[in-house]
Amino acid sequence: HDPSSEQSWAYDLWRDTDRSGVRLKYQDLRQSLEIEESIGLRENSIAIEVSTSIHNPNPEKRRFKYWTIAFAPVDPSSRILVPADFVTDHAGQNTLYWPVERGMDKSNVESWKRDDSLFAPRPYSGFAAMISEKEQTGFVRIFPRETARGVKLYCDGNAGYMDTYGGMGRTMEEWLWIEPGQTFSWTEYYYP
């Protein structure tokens, strides 16, 4: 939600021996960082590979935040799987046990109120998942938690979908620093 959100991305299609996809690039308007997202599929695999690169071409260090997002349809039978013992609210002011807090199972989408949002700032494994028991559908996000540490879940209980965010910071309030010439990069996998 900044000026870069409404900026056009350059793109190109690519193909190599066993993968193909699209590469998206743009320069962040606030910090002049070079951002690249490569989204691809491998032959004989159902995983969507998302490779992210953030580069600082500037002569001074820059502070930044960067998050990706994936949407998934949900219904009242949907469950959220996050390997964590606690989560925080969006403001980071309240810590809640996960998945059950005061008798309420927050891993059950039916228990989410309108516009619920939670962070798992310290997952003990690099995945987050949403599964609809009724529809027998879902997806899993697999990420390197040493780099892409952040997990945010957002659900508008009335809209029938849930967002899962991934970021380098533990919450969206955390700023990170990137040195001149430094590049952060990692690959995540989404399995339907």
Buried (B, 14 or more C-beta within 10 A) or exposed (E): EEEBEEEEBEEEEEEEEEBEBEBBBBBBEEBEBBBBBBBBBBEEEEBBBBBBBBBBEBEEEBEBBBBBEBEBBBEBBBBBEBBBEBBBBBEBEEEBEBBEBEEEEBBBBEBBEEEBBBBBBBBEEBBBBBBBEEEEBBBBBBBEBEBBBBBBBBBBBEEEEBBBBBBBBBBBEBEBEBEEEEBBEBBBBBBE
